[in-house]
Amino acid sequence: MSGEQFHKAASPVIQEAIGIASGLIENAFKSKFSTEINLSEIDEEKAKKEQVDWLILSGKTCNLELVEQELYRVFSKSDYFVWNEERVTFEPEYTKLATSAGACFAEKLRQLSFSPKESKDLLRKGANQLYINVKNLFYFLPCSFVREVIGGSPVPIFHAGQELYQLKAEEGMAKLRSDWLGMQLTNNIRRQDFEKMKLQLWGSFNGDALMKKLGITEEDFKNNIKVQFEINQKLDIDLLLCRGTPHYLIPLSIPSLDAAKAIGNQELITDDSQVICDIAVNVVESANALKTDVHTVLFKADKDYSKELRVFRYENDTMQPQTIGLIAALPPFPASGKHTFYFQFRNPQSNTWELIGELPQPIVNSEYPCRYYVTLDFKGTLRVHPFEVSYWTSDNPEFLKQEGCIFRDSLQPQSTNVEAERDPFCGMH
């Protein structure tokens, strides 16, 4: 093979590998700051202030001049790495041992380290304690997934770097859900490891077969059946299908507060889909910090909630009629382990917060991050929920003929051997 032939064969592979590395770095920093600031807004300038200190190359192929040239081309223009040859490290002696040596080092630290609490005396004496957290590799999506459409660019459903959460108490796995989307007769999901990469077909779902099984018209299917995609840390994708908007199951066994009674036996949610007063937490905490505007308002007075009202069904209680309510994400619990709820009427003459009561942080046994939510139903009852508020579900697809019931199905995986396509030693390239 001539040098020109080798260059032509190796260049696309090297460009893809370095493109993946660059994309991972960019997505990691953007995801970090979009999470800290706002789930939907990214502070680009703040993210760019954070940079990679060192590029460590592993594998003898990294010693190729082609690799050095492509690294310079990509990372000399990067906002997240200031190009400096001294900070690009390649050690030929350890190229085949680096991963194994790192794993052994991490295991030795795990075996010999103390808990952070028990390490205080050692630290005071000048000793070092290092903790390596590798489980958080499963906390973030390593790639993006898009949905195939006609006549335009694929529609993103998941983005690389998005954080995964445990969604249910009984599931020891981290997951993420998309927004609710319209349904297609053929649903093709493609994987994208980094920008400008050729999309790989990851799986598909035959909506046409489901429509015929249900015996409904195509117009009814497309207009009324919605889908929410759910992905786990293994990149398996399920479809949550629902007619209209989903209904939620509210357990009656969890602690609750009667906000209506505290406010004066009034209905908190009006017929105009508004809450009659502000309901907030972290009021005392913000006052103790000498700030009056850092409390978290969960439900705002005079806001139009018509598009956010949800149908609540009560778990294991057929006698309780369904009702409507609202769901809001809770901020982290304070050190006390309890959230204290307050209300305030919009009154120019008074801005005093009045106490409703407090609810404890639910006990959660999970190695994965989880979120907490608060529900407010039409009767004025507040409840704190660990994980996601549960949907009303059924294993029978016939329930898709009922408003609000969730039917779960799986994405049919792509039959092509994607792993073989990405294996440089499979003989296909």
C-alpha positions as CSV (number, residue, x, y, z in Angstrom):
1,M,0.0,0.0,0.0
2,S,1.4,3.4,-1.0
3,G,1.5,6.3,1.4
4,E,-1.3,8.0,-0.6
5,Q,-3.5,5.0,-0.3
6,F,-2.9,4.7,3.4
7,H,-3.6,8.4,3.9
8,K,-6.9,8.1,2.0
9,A,-8.0,5.0,4.0
10,A,-6.9,6.3,7.4
11,S,-8.0,9.9,7.2
12,P,-11.8,9.4,7.6
13,V,-11.3,7.1,10.6
14,I,-9.0,9.5,12.3
15,Q,-11.3,12.5,11.6
16,E,-14.3,10.6,13.0
17,A,-12.4,9.6,16.2
18,I,-11.1,13.1,16.9
19,G,-14.5,14.5,15.9
20,I,-16.1,12.3,18.6
21,A,-13.6,13.5,21.2
22,S,-14.2,17.1,20.3
23,G,-18.0,16.6,20.3
24,L,-17.9,15.0,23.7
25,I,-15.9,17.8,25.2
26,E,-18.2,20.5,23.7
27,N,-21.4,18.6,24.8
28,A,-20.0,18.0,28.3
29,F,-19.3,21.7,29.0
30,K,-22.6,22.9,27.4
31,S,-24.6,20.3,29.3
32,K,-22.9,21.3,32.6
33,F,-23.8,24.9,32.3
34,S,-27.3,24.4,30.8
35,T,-28.1,22.3,33.9
36,E,-26.7,24.8,36.4
37,I,-28.4,27.8,34.8
38,N,-31.5,26.7,33.1
39,L,-32.6,23.4,31.5
40,S,-33.3,25.1,28.2
41,E,-30.8,28.0,28.1
42,I,-27.1,27.8,27.8
43,D,-24.6,30.5,28.9
44,E,-22.1,30.1,26.1
45,E,-19.6,32.6,27.4
46,K,-19.6,31.0,30.9
47,A,-19.1,27.5,29.4
48,K,-16.2,28.7,27.3
49,K,-14.3,29.9,30.4
50,E,-14.1,26.2,31.4
51,Q,-11.4,24.4,29.4
52,V,-9.7,21.1,29.1
53,D,-6.3,21.1,30.8
54,W,-4.7,18.1,29.1
55,L,-5.2,15.8,26.1
56,I,-3.9,12.3,26.8
57,L,-3.6,10.0,23.8
58,S,-3.9,6.2,24.2
59,G,-3.1,3.7,21.5
60,K,-0.1,3.4,19.2
61,T,-2.1,4.7,16.3
62,C,-2.0,8.1,18.1
63,N,1.7,8.4,17.1
64,L,0.8,8.8,13.5
65,E,1.6,12.2,11.9
66,L,-2.0,12.2,10.5
67,V,-3.3,12.1,14.1
68,E,-1.1,15.0,15.1
69,Q,-2.2,17.1,12.1
70,E,-5.9,16.4,12.7
71,L,-5.6,17.1,16.4
72,Y,-4.1,20.5,15.6
73,R,-6.7,21.3,13.0
74,V,-9.7,20.5,15.3
75,F,-8.4,21.6,18.8
76,S,-6.5,24.7,17.7
77,K,-9.9,26.2,16.9
78,S,-11.7,24.8,19.9
79,D,-13.2,27.2,22.6
80,Y,-12.5,24.5,25.2
81,F,-8.8,23.9,24.7
82,V,-5.9,26.4,24.3
83,W,-3.5,24.6,21.9
84,N,-0.2,23.8,23.5
85,E,1.9,20.9,22.3
86,E,3.2,20.4,25.9
87,R,-0.4,19.6,26.9
88,V,-0.9,16.9,24.3
89,T,0.7,13.8,25.8
90,F,1.6,10.5,24.1
91,E,3.6,7.9,26.0
92,P,4.4,4.9,23.7
93,E,5.5,2.8,26.6
94,Y,2.1,2.8,28.2
95,T,-0.2,2.9,25.2
96,K,-1.4,-0.7,25.7
97,L,-1.3,-0.5,29.5
98,A,-2.9,2.9,30.3
99,T,-6.5,1.6,30.6
100,S,-5.6,-1.4,32.7
101,A,-3.2,0.6,34.9
102,G,-5.9,3.2,35.5
103,A,-8.4,0.6,36.5
104,C,-5.9,-1.1,38.9
105,F,-5.1,2.3,40.4
106,A,-8.7,3.2,40.9
107,E,-9.5,-0.2,42.6
108,K,-6.5,0.3,44.9
109,L,-7.8,3.7,45.9
110,R,-11.2,2.2,46.5
111,Q,-9.8,-0.6,48.7
112,L,-7.6,1.6,50.9
113,S,-9.7,4.8,51.2
114,F,-11.9,5.9,54.1
115,S,-15.2,7.5,53.9
116,P,-15.1,11.3,53.6
117,K,-16.2,11.7,57.2
118,E,-13.4,9.4,58.5
119,S,-10.8,11.1,56.4
120,K,-10.8,14.5,58.2
121,D,-8.0,13.6,60.7
122,L,-5.8,12.3,57.9
123,L,-6.4,15.4,55.8
124,R,-5.5,17.6,58.8
125,K,-2.1,15.7,59.0
126,G,-1.4,16.4,55.3
127,A,-2.5,13.1,53.8
128,N,-4.3,12.9,50.5
129,Q,-7.6,11.1,49.9
130,L,-8.7,10.7,46.3
131,Y,-12.2,9.4,45.2
132,I,-12.8,8.3,41.6
133,N,-16.4,8.2,40.6
134,V,-17.0,6.1,37.5
135,K,-20.7,5.4,38.0
136,N,-21.5,8.8,36.8
137,L,-20.6,7.6,33.3
138,F,-24.1,6.3,33.2
139,Y,-25.7,9.6,34.3
140,F,-25.4,11.3,30.9
141,L,-26.3,10.4,27.3
142,P,-23.1,9.7,25.2
143,C,-24.8,10.5,21.9
144,S,-27.9,12.1,20.3
145,F,-31.0,10.5,18.8
146,V,-33.1,12.0,16.0
147,R,-36.4,11.1,14.4
148,E,-36.7,10.7,10.6
149,V,-39.2,13.1,8.9
150,I,-40.0,13.8,5.3
151,G,-38.8,17.0,3.6
152,G,-36.5,18.4,6.3
153,S,-33.8,17.7,8.8
154,P,-34.3,14.9,11.3
155,V,-36.1,16.0,14.5
156,P,-33.9,15.7,17.7
157,I,-35.5,13.7,20.5
158,F,-32.5,13.2,22.8
159,H,-29.3,15.3,22.9
160,A,-25.8,14.1,23.8
161,G,-24.9,15.1,27.4
162,Q,-28.4,15.2,28.8
163,E,-28.6,13.9,32.3
164,L,-30.3,10.6,33.1
165,Y,-32.5,10.1,36.2
166,Q,-34.1,7.2,37.9
167,L,-37.8,7.5,37.0
168,K,-39.3,4.9,39.2
169,A,-38.5,3.5,42.7
170,E,-38.7,-0.1,41.5
171,E,-36.3,0.5,38.5
172,G,-32.6,0.4,39.3
173,M,-31.7,2.1,36.1
174,A,-31.1,5.7,34.9
175,K,-33.5,6.9,32.1
176,L,-34.7,10.0,30.3
177,R,-38.0,10.9,28.6
178,S,-38.6,13.1,25.6
179,D,-41.4,15.6,25.2
180,W,-44.8,14.3,24.0
181,L,-44.8,14.2,20.2
182,G,-47.1,13.4,17.3
183,M,-47.2,9.8,16.1
184,Q,-46.1,8.5,12.7
185,L,-47.1,5.3,10.9
186,T,-43.4,4.5,10.6
187,N,-41.1,5.7,13.3
188,N,-37.4,5.5,12.4
189,I,-34.9,6.6,15.1
190,R,-31.3,7.3,14.2
191,R,-28.2,7.7,16.4
192,Q,-25.8,10.6,16.0
193,D,-22.5,10.4,18.0
194,F,-21.3,13.9,17.0
195,E,-22.2,16.7,14.7
196,K,-21.9,16.1,10.9
197,M,-21.5,12.4,11.5
198,K,-23.5,10.0,9.2
199,L,-26.7,9.0,11.1
200,Q,-27.1,5.3,12.0
201,L,-30.5,3.7,12.0
202,W,-31.0,2.6,15.6
203,G,-34.4,1.2,15.5
204,S,-38.0,1.5,14.2
205,F,-41.6,1.1,15.3
206,N,-44.5,0.1,13.1
207,G,-47.3,2.4,14.0
208,D,-49.3,1.3,11.0
209,A,-49.5,-2.3,12.5
210,L,-50.7,-0.9,15.9
211,M,-53.3,1.3,14.1
212,K,-54.7,-1.7,12.3
213,K,-54.7,-3.8,15.5
214,L,-56.7,-1.1,17.3
215,G,-59.1,-0.9,14.3
216,I,-59.0,2.9,14.2
217,T,-58.7,5.2,11.2
218,E,-55.4,6.8,10.1
219,E,-56.9,10.3,10.8
220,D,-57.8,9.3,14.4
221,F,-54.4,7.7,14.9
222,K,-52.4,10.6,13.7
223,N,-54.5,13.3,15.4
224,N,-55.1,11.7,18.8
225,I,-52.3,9.2,19.6
226,K,-49.2,10.8,21.1
227,V,-45.8,9.3,21.8
228,Q,-43.1,9.9,24.4
229,F,-39.7,8.2,23.9
230,E,-37.9,6.8,27.0
231,I,-34.2,5.9,26.8
232,N,-32.1,4.1,29.5
233,Q,-28.4,4.0,30.2
234,K,-28.0,1.0,27.9
235,L,-29.5,3.1,25.1
236,D,-32.6,0.9,24.8
237,I,-35.6,3.0,23.7
238,D,-39.2,2.4,24.7
239,L,-42.3,4.2,23.4
240,L,-45.0,5.5,25.7
241,L,-48.2,5.8,23.7
242,C,-51.3,7.7,24.9
243,R,-54.6,9.1,23.5
244,G,-54.6,12.8,24.3
245,T,-52.8,13.9,27.4
246,P,-51.7,11.3,30.0
247,H,-53.5,10.7,33.3
248,Y,-51.4,10.4,36.5
249,L,-51.7,8.0,39.4
250,I,-51.6,9.8,42.8
251,P,-50.9,7.5,45.8
252,L,-53.0,8.3,48.9
253,S,-50.5,6.8,51.3
254,I,-47.8,9.5,51.0
255,P,-47.7,12.5,53.4
256,S,-49.8,15.4,52.3
257,L,-50.8,19.0,53.3
258,D,-54.3,20.5,53.2
259,A,-53.4,23.8,51.7
260,A,-57.1,24.7,51.2
261,K,-57.7,24.5,54.9
262,A,-54.6,26.6,55.7
263,I,-55.7,29.3,53.2
264,G,-59.2,29.4,54.5
265,N,-61.2,26.5,53.0
266,Q,-61.0,27.9,49.5
267,E,-60.6,26.1,46.2
268,L,-57.1,26.9,45.1
269,I,-57.6,26.2,41.4
270,T,-60.3,28.3,39.8
271,D,-62.6,27.4,36.9
272,D,-60.4,29.8,34.8
273,S,-57.4,27.5,35.3
274,Q,-55.6,29.9,37.7
275,V,-54.2,29.4,41.2
276,I,-55.7,32.0,43.7
277,C,-52.3,32.6,45.4
278,D,-48.6,32.1,45.1
279,I,-47.3,28.9,46.8
280,A,-43.6,28.7,47.5
281,V,-40.8,26.9,49.3
282,N,-37.3,28.2,50.6
283,V,-38.9,31.3,52.0
284,V,-37.2,31.2,55.4
285,E,-34.0,30.0,53.8
286,S,-33.9,33.0,51.5
287,A,-34.6,35.3,54.4
288,N,-31.8,33.8,56.5
289,A,-29.5,34.5,53.6
290,L,-30.6,38.2,53.7
291,K,-32.3,37.8,50.3
292,T,-36.0,38.2,49.6
293,D,-36.2,37.0,46.0
294,V,-34.4,33.6,46.0
295,H,-37.4,31.6,47.3
296,T,-38.9,29.1,44.8
297,V,-42.4,29.8,43.7
298,L,-44.0,26.5,42.7
299,F,-47.4,27.7,41.7
300,K,-48.0,31.3,40.6
301,A,-51.2,33.3,41.1
302,D,-52.9,34.8,38.1
303,K,-51.0,32.5,35.7
304,D,-53.0,30.7,33.0
305,Y,-52.5,27.0,33.7
306,S,-55.0,25.8,31.1
307,K,-52.3,23.9,29.1
308,E,-50.6,22.5,32.3
309,L,-53.6,21.1,34.1
310,R,-53.4,17.3,34.5
311,V,-55.9,14.6,35.3
312,F,-55.2,12.8,38.6
313,R,-56.5,9.4,39.4
314,Y,-56.0,8.0,42.9
315,E,-54.0,4.8,43.2
316,N,-55.8,1.7,44.5
317,D,-59.0,3.6,45.3
318,T,-61.9,3.3,42.8
319,M,-64.2,5.2,45.1
320,Q,-62.2,8.5,44.8
321,P,-63.3,10.3,41.7
322,Q,-60.6,11.6,39.3
323,T,-59.8,15.3,39.6
324,I,-57.5,17.8,38.0
325,G,-54.3,19.2,39.3
326,L,-50.8,20.7,38.7
327,I,-47.3,19.3,38.9
328,A,-44.1,21.3,39.7
329,A,-40.5,20.3,40.1
330,L,-39.1,20.9,43.6
331,P,-35.7,22.4,44.3
332,P,-33.2,20.4,46.4
333,F,-34.3,19.8,49.9
334,P,-32.6,22.0,52.6
335,A,-30.4,20.5,55.3
336,S,-33.4,20.0,57.6
337,G,-34.7,17.3,55.1
338,K,-38.0,19.1,54.9
339,H,-39.6,21.5,52.6
340,T,-41.8,24.2,54.2
341,F,-44.7,25.5,52.1
342,Y,-46.0,29.0,52.2
343,F,-48.7,31.0,50.4
344,Q,-49.1,34.7,49.6
345,F,-52.0,36.6,48.0
346,R,-51.1,39.1,45.4
347,N,-51.9,42.2,47.4
348,P,-50.1,45.5,47.0
349,Q,-50.6,46.4,50.6
350,S,-49.0,43.2,51.9
351,N,-46.3,40.8,50.8
352,T,-46.3,38.6,53.8
353,W,-45.8,34.8,53.4
354,E,-48.2,32.7,55.5
355,L,-47.3,29.1,56.6
356,I,-49.1,26.1,55.1
357,G,-47.0,23.4,56.6
358,E,-44.0,21.1,55.9
359,L,-43.4,17.8,54.2
360,P,-40.4,15.5,54.7
361,Q,-38.0,14.4,51.9
362,P,-39.1,10.9,50.8
363,I,-36.6,8.2,51.6
364,V,-34.9,7.1,48.4
365,N,-32.5,4.2,48.0
366,S,-30.9,4.8,44.6
367,E,-27.4,5.1,43.2
368,Y,-28.7,7.3,40.4
369,P,-29.9,10.9,40.6
370,C,-33.6,11.4,41.0
371,R,-35.9,14.4,41.0
372,Y,-38.7,15.4,43.4
373,Y,-42.0,16.8,42.4
374,V,-45.0,18.4,44.2
375,T,-48.6,18.0,43.1
376,L,-51.5,20.3,43.9
377,D,-54.9,18.9,43.2
378,F,-58.3,20.7,42.8
379,K,-59.1,20.0,46.5
380,G,-56.0,21.9,47.6
381,T,-53.9,18.9,48.7
382,L,-50.1,19.2,48.3
383,R,-48.1,16.0,48.0
384,V,-44.3,15.4,47.5
385,H,-43.3,12.6,45.1
386,P,-39.9,11.1,44.6
387,F,-39.0,10.2,41.0
388,E,-41.5,11.0,38.3
389,V,-45.2,11.2,39.1
390,S,-46.5,7.9,37.9
391,Y,-48.6,7.6,34.8
392,W,-51.9,5.6,34.6
393,T,-50.8,2.6,32.5
394,S,-52.0,-0.6,31.0
395,D,-50.3,-3.6,29.3
396,N,-53.3,-3.9,26.9
397,P,-53.0,-1.7,23.7
398,E,-56.9,-1.6,23.6
399,F,-56.7,0.9,26.5
400,L,-55.3,3.4,23.9
401,K,-59.0,3.9,23.0
402,Q,-59.4,5.5,26.4
403,E,-58.3,9.1,27.1
404,G,-55.1,9.3,29.1
405,C,-54.0,5.7,29.5
406,I,-50.4,4.9,28.7
407,F,-49.4,1.8,26.7
408,R,-45.7,0.9,26.6
409,D,-44.0,-0.7,23.7
410,S,-40.3,-1.1,22.6
411,L,-38.5,0.2,19.6
412,Q,-37.6,-2.7,17.3
413,P,-33.8,-2.7,17.1
414,Q,-32.1,-2.3,13.8
415,S,-31.1,-5.7,12.4
416,T,-27.8,-4.4,10.9
417,N,-24.9,-5.2,13.1
418,V,-23.9,-1.6,14.2
419,E,-21.1,-2.9,16.4
420,A,-19.5,-4.7,13.4
421,E,-19.8,-1.5,11.3
422,R,-17.8,0.4,13.9
423,D,-15.2,-2.4,14.5
424,P,-12.0,-1.5,12.6
425,F,-11.0,-5.1,12.6
426,C,-14.2,-6.7,11.2
427,G,-12.9,-6.9,7.7
428,M,-15.7,-4.7,6.3
429,H,-13.6,-1.5,5.9
